[in-house]
Amino acid sequence: MESSLQNQWTERIAADQASGLTMKVWCEAQNLTVHQLKYWLYKAQR
């Protein structure tokens, strides 16, 4: 399960970065919190 969740967030991070939007605006459009996105960005960098 962790792997599929990780893959899902990897795709979300790529979509956020490609969007050109701010984290806040992109997260609102995706019904996510900025905290969630920052958490997964931190995990992806490790």
N, C-alpha and C positions, 0 to 999 in steps of 0.2 A: 504493500500500500504506500509506503513512504516513497518508493521510486516513482509511482504514477503521480503522486502529489508534487514531487520535486519536478517532474517533467511538465506538469501543468503550470507550475510557477515559472519555470524557465521560459515557457512560451509566453506567459503573461508579461514577464520582464522584457522580453524582446519586443512584444507589441507596444508596451509603454514607451520604450526607447525609440521605436520607429514612428510613434504617433506625433512626436513634436509638441505634445501637450505637457503642461506641468503635471507633476505627480498627483496633485490634488484634483485637478480637472479630470484626468484620466481615471483615477480611482472612483470618483463620483459617477462617471459614465459606466463603469464596470460594476458598480455596487460593491466596491471594496473599500477598505480603509487604508490610509496612507501608512499607518503603522504596519499593516500586513505586508504591504509592498516593501517597505524598508527592512522588515525582518527577513524576508526572502532574498532581498538584494544582499544583505549581510551574509546569509547562509551560502549564497552562490559564490561569494568572494572568498570563502574559506576553503 
